[in-house]
Amino acid sequence: MSHDTRRGVTATPTAWHVVRNRQRAAQRRHLLLGRLANEASTDPLARDPADSTIATDVATEALRRLSPVDQEAVRLICWEGLSLTEAASVMRCSEVALKVRLHRARRRLAAHLNGPEQIGQGQRVEAIR
């Protein structure tokens, strides 16, 4: 256990990494929202806010349809911005296993977003990166 004398908190190094990762993710989200707000206010042809709400709802529903393990892989890499090494550590698997899991999760997510009729007809599905 490590001890942070500034806060008087005792935690494992892994717990500190999780806390720092969450803080960085919150900061990235805050900065992204600021950039998006700036772009929307300066772009005369900005889209209707309802369009982005609908897109967010569709993406959220597609993510919800994935298994909990697939959801966690996508969220850790795509949303939280963790590296493969960090995400594999959190998920307690090897990097290779996570790469395979993430590839399959992205294909399933794309299938949910594009509709099942596109999978299996030889059409390339664009994955979320």
N, C-alpha and C positions, 0 to 999 in steps of 0.2 A: 504494500500500500504506500502511496505517496501522500505527502501532506502539503497542502498549499497554505502557507502561513498567512497570506494576505486575507484569506477567507476563513481559515480555520476548518477546512473541509478535508476529509480523508476519502480518497477514491483510488481505484486501480488506474493504471495508465490507460487501459482500454476505455474506461469511463470518461477520462479526460479527453481522449481522441474523439469519442462520440459527441461530447459536449462541444468541442471546438469545431467539428464538422457541421454540427447543426447551426452553430453561430455563423459559420462561413456561408452555409446554404441560405440562411435568413438574410444575410447581407447581400448575397447575389440576387435573391428574389427582389429585395428592396431596390437595388440598383437597376435591375431589369424593368421593374414597374415604372421607375422614374424615366428610363429611356423610352419606354413605350408611351408613357404619357406625353413626353416631349415630342416624340414623332407624331402622335395623334394631334397635338395642338399646332404643329407647324406644317402638317401635310394638308393642303386644301382639299385633296381628294380622299381624305381619311375615310375608312370604312365605317359603316353603321355599327355602333357598339353591340347591337343585337347579333350581328354576324359573329363577332368574337365570342359572345356568350353561348351561342348555339354550337360553335366549334369546340369550346371548352366542355360543354355538356356531352357532346358526342365522344370526345377523347376520354372524358372521365368514365363514361359508360363502357367504352371499349376496354379501358384499363380494369374496371371492376369485373369484367367477364373473365379475366385471366385468373389462373390459380394464385393462391396467396404467395407461393414461392416465386412465380413469374412476376407478380406485382412488385415484390420486394427487390428483385434483380433490376427491373426497369427503373424503379424509383431511386435506388441507390446510385445507379450509374447516370441516368438521364436527368433526374430531378436534383438529387443531392450533390451530384458532380464528383462522386468518389472515383478513385482509380480502380482498375480491376483488382489490384492487390488489396486495397482497403476493403472493397466490397466483398471479395472472397473471404477475407478475415471475418467480417461481420456475419456473413452467411455460413461460416465454418465449412468451406469447401475449397478445393484447389482453384487456381486461376483458370485452368483448362476447363474444369467442370462449369465454372461460372460463364466462360465464353460460350460454351455450348448452350447452357441454360438461357443466356441472354439472347443469343441468336434465335433460338426457338421462340422465346417470349416475344421478340420483336416481330417475327413472322406471324405469330398468332394475333398480336395487337394490330398489325397491318391488315390481316384478314378480317378482323372485326371492324376496322375503319373502312376498308374497301368493299366489304361484303364477301360472303363465302363463295359467290359465283366466280370470283376472279382467281381463287386458289384452285389449282388442279387443271386449269385450262391453258397452261403453258405461258401465262402472262406473268411478268416479273412484278413482284410486290415491293413497293418502296418501303424500306424499314425506317423506323424512328431512330435517329442518331442522337 
